[in-house]
Amino acid sequence: MDFDDTPDEAAYRARVRDLLAEHAADLVHLDAGEEAADPREQEQALRRTQRVLADAGLVGVAWAAEHGGQAGSLAQQAIVGQELARARVPSLINHIGIGMCGPTVIAHGTPEQHEKYLARLLRAEDVWCQLFSEPASGSDLAALRTTAVRDGEDWVVNGQKVWTTLAHVSDFGILLTRTDPDRPKHGGLTMFVVDMHAPGVTVRPLRQMGGQSDFNEVFFDDVRIPDSERLGEPGEGWRVALTTLLNERVAVGGGGNDLGLSIESLARLAGRSCPACPPSGRCWPGRRSAGLRSPRWPTGTPATAG
């Protein structure tokens, strides 16, 4: 199997590197384990970074042009992910919006929803989250209990979600609810776009062992969602959710950042975390990582998707 870039891919990679160098001063650069001292400042810096990248044509690479994307290939998307990692630019703050929520809105939303949400999503003017998991439904997503009851032109939502990544900084989310308790569990679900700042939405960060809070509990208490924010028909939520989950596989498993943790970043992380490790990183973690990586790309050219 040949993992080398094709001539066209090599030219595209060079262009991406040039763009990242051109905009380097406007981008966030972080090593593994690094975080800004002020989370709020970091959030704003990451939003700004995504706007800069979007304006440079490096966000939504594989999205269709009609939805604000670059109409590129998955290989080009992978190359951008690799080069961002190489330049020490952290994951896009709106990676869930780009990889999961946006494609769901594209597939099941109305033209009005496309116009309202997609351009702002790509530029991180709005950050999105995915509201699926619940305390009592675990891996059985269709057993969820959050309800949405029709009330005129609105739906009234009550329930709880958990392990929601980025909910604490999100502006919108895609929310899977139970709208018909009398149908079989897969058939009584409906998906909505929810305003995370709406009255009745409460986000509680979950503190992790390392002190950070990447995940959240989200509570919905009589939250009103207009019917115009529904994705798909009532009762078709499972079909809509499958679109999200299929895109999640691509976003998580094939997003392009297959370089992993660079040797240089690993050495710097080891130096900060292990006083006994010399500045060069010539200790077991660095040697082990190099040994694992060296046979993967014998030519030194990173692998690309496609």
JOVEN-V896739 format. One record per backbone hydrogen bond with DSSP energy under -0.5 kcal/mol. NH is the residue of the N-H (numbers start at 1). CO is the residue of the C=O. E is the energy in kcal/mol with one decimal. If there is no record, write none. Layout:
<<NH:CO:E> <NH:CO:E>>
This chain:
<<3:1:-0.7> <10:6:-2.9> <11:7:-2.1> <12:8:-2.2> <13:9:-2.7> <14:10:-2.1> <15:11:-1.9> <16:12:-2.4> <17:13:-2.5> <18:14:-2.2> <19:15:-2.4> <20:16:-2.5> <21:17:-2.2> <22:18:-2.5> <23:19:-1.9> <24:21:-0.9> <26:23:-2.0> <27:24:-1.5> <30:88:-2.6> <34:31:-2.1> <39:37:-0.6> <42:38:-2.3> <43:39:-2.6> <44:40:-2.1> <45:41:-2.3> <46:42:-2.7> <47:43:-2.3> <48:44:-2.3> <49:45:-2.4> <50:46:-2.1> <51:47:-2.0> <52:48:-2.4> <53:49:-2.4> <54:50:-2.8> <55:51:-2.5> <56:52:-1.2> <57:54:-1.6> <58:53:-2.9> <63:60:-1.1> <67:64:-1.5> <68:65:-2.0> <69:64:-2.3> <70:60:-2.0> <71:63:-2.9> <72:61:-3.3> <77:73:-2.0> <78:74:-2.3> <79:75:-2.2> <80:76:-2.2> <81:77:-2.0> <82:78:-2.4> <83:79:-2.6> <84:80:-2.4> <85:81:-1.9> <86:82:-2.3> <87:83:-1.9> <88:85:-1.4> <89:84:-2.8> <90:88:-0.6> <95:92:-1.6> <98:94:-2.6> <99:95:-2.5> <100:96:-2.2> <101:96:-2.2> <102:97:-3.7> <104:100:-1.3> <105:101:-2.5> <106:102:-2.7> <107:103:-2.2> <108:104:-2.3> <109:105:-2.5> <114:110:-2.4> <115:111:-2.3> <116:112:-2.1> <117:113:-2.4> <118:114:-1.7> <121:117:-2.1> <122:118:-2.3> <123:119:-1.4> <124:121:-1.5> <125:120:-2.1> <126:120:-1.3> <129:172:-1.3> <131:129:-0.5> <131:174:-2.8> <132:130:-1.0> <137:134:-0.9> <138:134:-1.2> <140:137:-2.2> <141:139:-1.3> <143:140:-2.0> <144:141:-1.7> <147:158:-2.5> <148:178:-2.1> <149:156:-2.2> <151:154:-3.2> <154:151:-1.8> <155:225:-2.1> <156:149:-2.8> <157:155:-0.6> <157:223:-3.0> <158:147:-2.0> <159:220:-2.1> <161:218:-2.9> <162:133:-2.1> <164:216:-2.4> <165:163:-0.9> <166:214:-1.5> <167:164:-1.2> <169:166:-1.6> <170:166:-0.7> <170:167:-0.7> <171:127:-3.3> <172:127:-1.9> <173:194:-1.7> <174:129:-1.8> <175:173:-0.6> <175:192:-3.0> <176:131:-1.8> <177:175:-0.5> <177:190:-2.5> <178:146:-3.4> <179:177:-0.6> <179:188:-2.6> <180:188:-1.8> <183:180:-1.2> <187:184:-2.2> <188:184:-0.9> <190:177:-2.3> <191:231:-0.7> <192:175:-2.2> <193:229:-2.6> <194:173:-2.8> <194:192:-0.5> <196:171:-2.0> <196:194:-0.7> <197:171:-0.5> <198:195:-1.8> <201:198:-1.8> <202:200:-0.6> <202:219:-2.4> <204:217:-2.9> <205:203:-0.5> <206:215:-2.9> <207:205:-0.6> <208:212:-2.8> <211:208:-1.9> <215:206:-0.6> <217:204:-2.8> <218:161:-2.6> <219:202:-2.9> <220:159:-3.0> <221:200:-2.0> <221:219:-0.5> <222:220:-0.6> <223:157:-2.2> <225:155:-2.7> <225:223:-0.5> <227:153:-3.0> <229:226:-2.2> <230:227:-1.8> <231:191:-2.8> <232:108:-1.1> <232:230:-0.6> <236:233:-2.2> <237:189:-3.1> <238:186:-0.5> <240:236:-1.9> <241:237:-2.9> <242:238:-2.0> <243:239:-1.2> <244:240:-1.6> <245:241:-2.8> <246:242:-2.6> <247:243:-2.0> <248:244:-2.1> <249:245:-1.7> <250:246:-1.3> <251:247:-2.8> <252:248:-3.0> <253:249:-2.3> <254:250:-2.1> <258:256:-2.3> <260:257:-0.7> <262:260:-0.5> <266:262:-2.8> <267:263:-2.5> <268:264:-2.2> <269:265:-2.7> <270:266:-2.7> <271:267:-2.2> <272:268:-1.9> <273:269:-2.3> <274:270:-3.0> <275:273:-0.5> <277:274:-2.1> <281:278:-2.4> <283:281:-2.6> <287:283:-2.3> <288:284:-3.0> <289:285:-2.4> <290:286:-2.3> <291:287:-2.3> <292:288:-2.0> <293:289:-2.0> <294:290:-2.4> <295:291:-0.6> <296:293:-1.5> <297:293:-1.0> <298:295:-0.5> <300:297:-2.0> <302:300:-0.5>>
